[in-house]
Amino acid sequence: MIDLRRLKQTLDTEKLRHATVGIFGLGGGTDFAVDLARNGVGNFRLTDLDVVGAENIARQGFQQADVGTPKVKATAKKIKAVNAEASVLYFHMDCTKLTDEEADALFGDCDVLIAATDNLEAQVWINRLALRDGIPAVWVGLYPSGAAGEIIFWKPGLDCYHCLCEHRIRKHEAAAEERRSLDPPSDGVTRFDVGIVDAIAGHIVLGLLTEGSDNRFGRLIERLGDRNFLQIKLDPDWQLNGRDVIRRGLGIAEECDAYISWCTIACRNGATLMPCRDCVELRGHRFEETNCGEFSVFHRTDYGVDRDLVGGKELSAAADETTPQEEEAESVSKRAADDPQVEQELGF
């Protein structure tokens, strides 16, 4: 049995021992899974279609002896080496081929779902599973060449992955109709890039699993509130459409020479949109519209605390105010049609 005595003042190890996580994607997700086991998570459901290749050794937590082994099997072995009492079920398959009934039977009792895959079809599938069964979920991804990363998390009451990435999903769906893929390549992404983003995502996962416990992880999700879109700058020169959105999001002055990289911003969906089709179908999200002369007022009826929107914006914002997210989305949408790579860096 793994000795967790030195973690007890920081983590609710009893909750974690009984917790079950479903992890989809065991490339970069391999070390993520093992680190969750080191922190006391007791039950795992692992899903990936791939086998370990020689090219994976440099960036993922595998060894030469693992080459040719299904990634789920190799990862399960590593988890058991850390905690022999951990329960690990693994599925060497494409999760998107499962029916809703099959998916619910395999993953419906998970406490958190983790999308550690760069395949957007799988990311959307995981979002639907989370919404349908009310399971908190976390999406972890790197931008091209590992220049930056993003983490999105959802639990009931927040905007979902589809709501936040509607534009991205539309672009991918249009490309798929033309038999093209916009899934970002992993070339240039180092193990250290993956490790930084995974470490932050790990905090989010532990926070969701132990929410309400009287320690810093138990209070983390409450502190984040509805700021469920995180971006992490890794390359000091990374910008989005010619602008340093991380510097801007943190309010750091241009003359500040202490700022360089490895910073994170946690954003809320300031430009609240109409609910995505998945929220409408699976969570019953609805808006009621009232005509107020110059503006249409949309009142969302399914929030625990009602939020009123004017023209798709929160009423607390001025009618002519443009949020940073709106500006970025507007700029990207104009460029994405001509440059598919732009969409791979779109975080909103």
C-alpha positions as CSV (number, residue, x, y, z in Angstrom):
1,M,0.0,0.0,0.0
2,I,1.3,3.4,-0.9
3,D,2.4,5.6,2.0
4,L,0.6,8.9,1.8
5,R,1.3,10.3,5.3
6,R,3.2,13.3,4.0
7,L,0.3,14.3,1.8
8,K,-2.5,14.3,4.4
9,Q,-2.2,17.9,5.4
10,T,-2.6,19.0,1.8
11,L,-4.9,16.3,0.2
12,D,-8.0,14.4,1.3
13,T,-6.3,11.1,0.8
14,E,-9.4,9.1,1.9
15,K,-11.5,10.7,-0.8
16,L,-8.8,10.1,-3.4
17,R,-8.5,6.4,-2.4
18,H,-12.1,5.9,-3.3
19,A,-12.1,8.1,-6.3
20,T,-12.3,6.8,-9.9
21,V,-10.9,8.7,-12.9
22,G,-11.4,8.0,-16.5
23,I,-8.5,8.9,-18.7
24,F,-8.8,9.1,-22.5
25,G,-5.4,9.3,-24.3
26,L,-2.4,7.6,-22.8
27,G,0.4,9.5,-24.7
28,G,0.9,12.6,-22.6
29,G,-1.7,11.1,-20.3
30,T,0.6,8.3,-19.2
31,D,2.7,10.3,-16.6
32,F,-0.5,12.2,-15.7
33,A,-2.1,8.9,-14.7
34,V,0.9,7.7,-12.8
35,D,1.2,11.0,-10.9
36,L,-2.4,10.7,-9.9
37,A,-1.7,7.3,-8.5
38,R,1.3,8.8,-6.5
39,N,-1.2,11.3,-5.0
40,G,-3.5,8.6,-3.8
41,V,-6.1,8.2,-6.6
42,G,-7.2,4.6,-6.2
43,N,-9.3,3.7,-9.3
44,F,-8.5,4.1,-13.0
45,R,-10.3,3.5,-16.3
46,L,-7.8,3.9,-19.1
47,T,-8.7,4.2,-22.8
48,D,-6.4,4.5,-25.9
49,L,-6.3,2.9,-29.3
50,D,-2.5,3.2,-29.9
51,V,0.5,1.0,-29.1
52,V,3.8,2.4,-27.8
53,G,6.1,3.4,-30.7
54,A,9.9,4.1,-30.7
55,E,9.0,7.8,-31.3
56,N,7.1,8.0,-28.0
57,I,10.1,7.3,-25.8
58,A,11.4,10.9,-26.0
59,R,8.2,12.6,-24.9
60,Q,6.1,10.1,-23.0
61,G,6.6,8.1,-19.9
62,F,7.4,4.8,-21.6
63,Q,10.6,2.8,-21.9
64,Q,12.2,0.8,-24.7
65,A,10.7,-2.4,-23.3
66,D,7.2,-0.9,-23.8
67,V,7.5,-0.6,-27.6
68,G,4.8,-2.6,-29.3
69,T,2.7,-2.8,-26.1
70,P,-0.8,-1.1,-26.1
71,K,-0.4,2.2,-24.2
72,V,-3.2,1.4,-21.9
73,K,-1.5,-1.9,-20.8
74,A,1.9,-0.3,-20.3
75,T,0.3,2.6,-18.3
76,A,-1.7,0.1,-16.1
77,K,1.5,-1.7,-15.3
78,K,3.2,1.6,-14.2
79,I,0.3,2.5,-12.0
80,K,0.4,-0.8,-10.3
81,A,4.1,-0.5,-9.8
82,V,3.4,2.7,-7.8
83,N,0.4,1.4,-5.9
84,A,-0.2,-2.3,-6.1
85,E,-3.7,-1.9,-4.5
86,A,-4.9,0.5,-7.2
87,S,-7.8,-0.8,-9.3
88,V,-7.0,-0.4,-13.0
89,L,-9.3,-1.3,-15.9
90,Y,-8.0,-0.6,-19.4
91,F,-9.6,-0.6,-22.8
92,H,-7.5,-0.8,-26.0
93,M,-10.1,0.8,-28.3
94,D,-11.5,4.0,-29.9
95,C,-13.9,5.4,-27.4
96,T,-15.9,7.3,-30.0
97,K,-17.1,4.0,-31.4
98,L,-19.0,3.2,-28.2
99,T,-22.7,3.6,-28.0
100,D,-24.1,5.9,-25.2
101,E,-25.2,2.8,-23.3
102,E,-21.8,1.2,-23.6
103,A,-20.0,4.4,-22.5
104,D,-22.3,4.9,-19.5
105,A,-21.7,1.3,-18.4
106,L,-17.9,1.7,-18.6
107,F,-17.4,5.3,-17.4
108,G,-20.7,6.4,-15.8
109,D,-19.4,5.9,-12.2
110,C,-16.3,7.9,-12.7
111,D,-15.7,10.9,-10.5
112,V,-13.7,12.9,-13.1
113,L,-13.1,12.4,-16.8
114,I,-9.7,13.5,-18.3
115,A,-9.4,14.2,-22.0
116,A,-5.6,13.9,-22.7
117,T,-6.1,13.4,-26.4
118,D,-5.4,15.9,-29.2
119,N,-8.3,14.4,-31.3
120,L,-11.2,16.8,-31.4
121,E,-13.8,14.2,-32.2
122,A,-12.8,12.4,-29.0
123,Q,-12.8,15.6,-27.0
124,V,-16.4,16.4,-28.1
125,W,-17.4,12.8,-27.3
126,I,-16.0,13.1,-23.8
127,N,-17.8,16.4,-23.4
128,R,-21.1,14.7,-24.3
129,L,-20.4,11.8,-21.8
130,A,-19.6,14.4,-19.1
131,L,-22.8,16.3,-19.8
132,R,-25.0,13.3,-20.1
133,D,-23.9,11.7,-16.8
134,G,-23.1,14.9,-14.9
135,I,-19.4,13.9,-14.4
136,P,-16.8,16.7,-14.0
137,A,-14.2,16.7,-16.8
138,V,-10.9,18.2,-17.7
139,W,-9.4,18.7,-21.2
140,V,-5.6,19.1,-21.5
141,G,-3.9,20.2,-24.7
142,L,-0.7,21.7,-26.2
143,Y,-0.6,24.2,-29.0
144,P,1.6,23.6,-32.0
145,S,5.3,23.1,-31.2
146,G,4.5,23.2,-27.5
147,A,4.6,27.0,-27.5
148,A,1.6,27.2,-25.1
149,G,-1.1,25.0,-23.7
150,E,-4.7,25.1,-22.5
151,I,-6.8,23.4,-19.8
152,I,-10.6,23.5,-19.8
153,F,-12.6,22.0,-16.9
154,W,-16.3,21.5,-16.5
155,K,-18.7,20.6,-13.7
156,P,-22.4,21.1,-13.6
157,G,-23.2,24.9,-13.6
158,L,-20.3,25.9,-15.9
159,D,-20.1,26.5,-19.6
160,C,-19.0,23.2,-21.2
161,Y,-16.1,22.4,-23.6
162,H,-18.4,22.7,-26.6
163,C,-19.7,26.1,-25.4
164,L,-16.2,27.5,-25.0
165,C,-14.8,25.9,-28.2
166,E,-17.9,26.3,-30.5
167,H,-15.9,28.1,-33.2
168,R,-13.1,25.5,-33.1
169,I,-15.5,22.7,-33.4
170,R,-17.3,24.2,-36.3
171,K,-14.1,24.6,-38.2
172,H,-13.1,21.0,-37.5
173,E,-16.5,19.7,-38.6
174,A,-16.2,21.7,-41.9
175,A,-12.7,20.3,-42.5
176,A,-13.9,16.8,-41.7
177,E,-16.6,17.1,-44.4
178,E,-13.7,17.8,-46.8
179,R,-11.8,14.8,-45.4
180,R,-9.2,17.1,-43.8
181,S,-8.0,17.1,-40.2
182,L,-7.2,20.1,-38.1
183,D,-6.0,18.2,-35.1
184,P,-2.7,19.9,-34.1
185,P,0.5,17.9,-34.7
186,S,2.7,16.9,-31.7
187,D,6.0,17.6,-33.5
188,G,8.2,20.0,-31.5
189,V,6.4,19.3,-28.2
190,T,8.9,18.3,-25.5
191,R,8.4,16.2,-22.4
192,F,8.9,19.4,-20.3
193,D,6.2,21.2,-22.2
194,V,3.8,18.3,-21.5
195,G,4.9,18.1,-17.8
196,I,4.2,21.8,-17.1
197,V,0.7,21.7,-18.4
198,D,0.0,18.3,-16.9
199,A,1.1,19.6,-13.5
200,I,-1.4,22.4,-13.6
201,A,-4.1,20.1,-14.9
202,G,-3.3,17.7,-12.1
203,H,-4.1,20.4,-9.6
204,I,-7.5,20.9,-11.2
205,V,-8.2,17.2,-11.2
206,L,-7.3,16.8,-7.5
207,G,-9.4,19.9,-6.8
208,L,-12.4,18.4,-8.5
209,L,-12.0,15.1,-6.7
210,T,-11.6,16.6,-3.3
211,E,-13.8,19.7,-3.6
212,G,-15.0,20.9,-0.3
213,S,-12.2,19.4,1.8
214,D,-10.5,21.7,4.3
215,N,-7.2,22.2,2.5
216,R,-5.9,24.1,-0.5
217,F,-6.9,21.5,-3.0
218,G,-10.3,21.2,-1.5
219,R,-10.8,25.0,-1.9
220,L,-9.2,25.3,-5.4
221,I,-12.3,24.9,-7.5
222,E,-14.3,27.3,-5.4
223,R,-11.5,29.9,-5.9
224,L,-11.5,29.4,-9.6
225,G,-15.3,29.8,-9.8
226,D,-16.4,30.1,-13.4
227,R,-12.9,30.8,-14.7
228,N,-12.7,27.4,-16.3
229,F,-10.5,28.1,-19.4
230,L,-6.8,28.3,-18.6
231,Q,-4.0,29.2,-20.9
232,I,-0.3,28.6,-20.2
233,K,2.5,30.3,-22.0
234,L,5.6,28.2,-22.5
235,D,7.6,29.8,-25.3
236,P,8.5,33.4,-24.3
237,D,7.8,34.5,-27.9
238,W,4.3,32.9,-28.2
239,Q,1.6,35.3,-29.2
240,L,-2.0,34.8,-30.4
241,N,-2.6,36.9,-33.5
242,G,0.3,39.2,-32.8
243,R,-0.6,39.9,-29.2
244,D,0.7,38.5,-25.9
245,V,-2.7,37.5,-24.4
246,I,-1.0,36.2,-21.3
247,R,0.7,39.5,-20.5
248,R,-2.6,41.3,-21.3
249,G,-4.6,38.9,-19.2
250,L,-2.3,39.4,-16.2
251,G,-2.2,43.1,-16.6
252,I,1.6,43.2,-16.8
253,A,3.1,46.4,-18.0
254,E,5.3,46.4,-21.1
255,E,8.2,47.8,-19.2
256,C,8.2,45.0,-16.6
257,D,11.3,43.0,-17.4
258,A,10.5,40.3,-14.7
259,Y,7.9,38.8,-17.0
260,I,9.0,36.1,-19.5
261,S,7.1,32.9,-19.7
262,W,5.5,29.9,-17.8
263,C,2.6,32.0,-16.7
264,T,-1.1,31.0,-16.5
265,I,-4.3,32.9,-17.0
266,A,-7.7,31.6,-15.9
267,C,-10.5,33.1,-18.0
268,R,-14.3,33.0,-17.8
269,N,-16.5,33.1,-20.9
270,G,-17.0,36.8,-20.8
271,A,-18.8,36.8,-24.1
272,T,-21.5,34.3,-23.0
273,L,-23.0,32.6,-26.0
274,M,-26.3,30.8,-26.5
275,P,-26.0,27.3,-25.2
276,C,-24.3,24.7,-27.5
277,R,-26.3,21.9,-29.0
278,D,-24.9,19.5,-26.5
279,C,-26.0,21.6,-23.5
280,V,-29.5,22.0,-25.1
281,E,-29.8,18.2,-25.7
282,L,-28.2,16.8,-22.6
283,R,-28.5,19.4,-19.9
284,G,-31.7,21.2,-20.9
285,H,-30.0,24.6,-21.1
286,R,-32.4,27.2,-22.3
287,F,-32.7,31.0,-22.8
288,E,-35.9,33.0,-22.8
289,E,-35.8,36.1,-25.0
290,T,-37.5,39.4,-24.2
291,N,-37.5,42.3,-26.7
292,C,-36.4,45.6,-25.0
293,G,-36.5,47.9,-28.0
294,E,-33.0,48.3,-29.2
295,F,-31.7,45.1,-27.5
296,S,-32.9,41.6,-27.1
297,V,-32.5,40.4,-23.5
298,F,-31.7,36.7,-23.0
299,H,-32.4,35.3,-19.6
300,R,-30.9,31.9,-19.0
301,T,-33.3,29.8,-16.9
302,D,-31.1,26.9,-15.8
303,Y,-28.3,28.6,-13.8
304,G,-28.3,28.1,-10.1
305,V,-27.8,31.9,-9.9
306,D,-29.5,33.5,-12.9
307,R,-27.4,35.5,-15.3
308,D,-29.0,38.1,-17.7
309,L,-27.5,38.8,-21.0
310,V,-27.9,41.6,-23.5
311,G,-27.1,40.7,-27.0
312,G,-25.1,37.7,-25.7
313,K,-23.2,39.8,-23.1
314,E,-23.6,39.9,-19.4
315,L,-25.7,42.9,-18.3
316,S,-22.9,44.2,-16.1
317,A,-20.8,45.0,-19.1
318,A,-21.4,48.1,-21.2
319,A,-23.3,47.5,-24.4
320,D,-20.4,48.6,-26.5
321,E,-17.7,46.9,-24.5
322,T,-15.7,44.2,-26.2
323,T,-14.0,41.5,-24.1
324,P,-10.5,40.2,-24.9
325,Q,-12.1,36.8,-25.7
326,E,-14.4,38.5,-28.2
327,E,-11.6,40.4,-29.8
328,E,-9.5,37.3,-30.2
329,A,-12.4,35.2,-31.6
330,E,-13.3,38.0,-34.1
331,S,-9.7,38.3,-35.3
332,V,-9.2,34.5,-35.5
333,S,-12.5,34.0,-37.3
334,K,-11.4,36.4,-40.1
335,R,-8.1,34.6,-40.6
336,A,-9.0,31.0,-40.0
337,A,-10.7,30.5,-43.3
338,D,-7.4,31.2,-45.1
339,D,-5.1,29.6,-42.6
340,P,-6.2,26.4,-40.9
341,Q,-3.3,26.6,-38.5
342,V,-4.8,29.6,-36.9
343,E,-7.7,27.5,-35.6
344,Q,-5.3,25.2,-33.8
345,E,-4.3,28.2,-31.6
346,L,-7.8,29.4,-30.9
347,G,-8.6,29.1,-27.3
348,F,-12.1,30.5,-27.3
